[in-house]
Amino acid sequence: MAILPVYNAKKEKIAECEMSDAIVSLEPNTAILYDVVNWQLAKRRSGNASTKRRDEVSGGGKKPWRQKGTGNARAGSNTSPVWRRGGSVFGPKPRDYSYNIPKKVRKLGLRMALASKYKADALMIIRDFELSGIKTKDMAQVLTRFDADKALIVLDAQDRNVELSVRNIPDVKVLLSSALNVYDVLKYKYLLLKEGAVEQIQQRLVI
């Protein structure tokens, strides 16, 4: 077990917290982190490129001209792909880019991402942000004390004061521990965990 300090909002050490060696002792593997991040980004892709087939473009119905005797090529509809403003052939349609990777790999990737923050001294545990209301200025002062200019804040439960106080602070994001993911952990330089979230994360990843 690794022993990490627990701070209050003034960055004063008030307690200690244990974190499992199954997380902090891991050596990050870039290949696994790459696979998990790619999997996350693929799930987010909307795949909204779309073209109209011949049954979707306007027109159609009446045969443009009679079959024989005009000297023109045979034509049955003005929505044919060979006609101007006709339908597309094999054009792109909305698709699902998501795919699956093993749950064990996903958990391992998240543990490695947390380990990378621990080894970089970028993981801090805070007991409470001590906000009396929705105060962006007060929240910015807390982050300044921790020198966390680009931070991911992980909460153990919904906290309206924290969530709304950071929305106008650039490069700061708030997540619940249940939504913690590899992409966001790696994207932000610092990781601020609320004390209650530490146990929730360990139950999710270790137990």
Steps between C-alpha positions, in 0.01 A plus 500: 500500500614850417431775753381828348437824687149641522470878480236754583409788269793705633743221403568413861563132569227375730511121457639211299339263255599156375505408133543145379831384353292350217464859379805699606764233437407442136735604223294675230495314169456743210355231273217422744430868566495563124252217443265618776507865388434399139208285616355796692538740208348249258192473723461880486507522120158594368542359148256754354625510137206419275413505129165446329428185305287505186186431703571803723566778247215706361355394167412163356155381408434554132732344241699792346428390142365199314716194475560501122507738208661810658866421430580547870622232734234314692401675825254394764543776759675833545627386840747261338858542628621575145273804481584843633345542848440126508559280801843392623629145464659344809533841666571536874219449749498558877693219661607382843876524551499341844659167578568298812816431694519269805382645830826390663696710250279801572555467875873446452523809282326714765726364774804582287373851433457559875845353563653743251350794691624359831854455368496853358389647838191630324244310711362683803227409746279767651244451774268789412512807278322701771284707267213684667325544166559522128819708508729485198750732670523280811541188287775665296684588822486136614645383169772766520605373844545154352676641190244309296453717193380213281313259724249219507291503819343169602209505746341221703150649462321782323617839630318787331726764653816343359350408163365849432798683648745350249296537182657839418853391590691387189670159493316368806247218492288328766405132490338254736720205594266269308576696180879503544670400177845468344459776242416772755764385749771527234362820346526708818834564668377471860254266665313618811312222675248566771576275796177306468568431132825313577321206660241492222773487236682219680182299533444541127853414390649271761238312696 
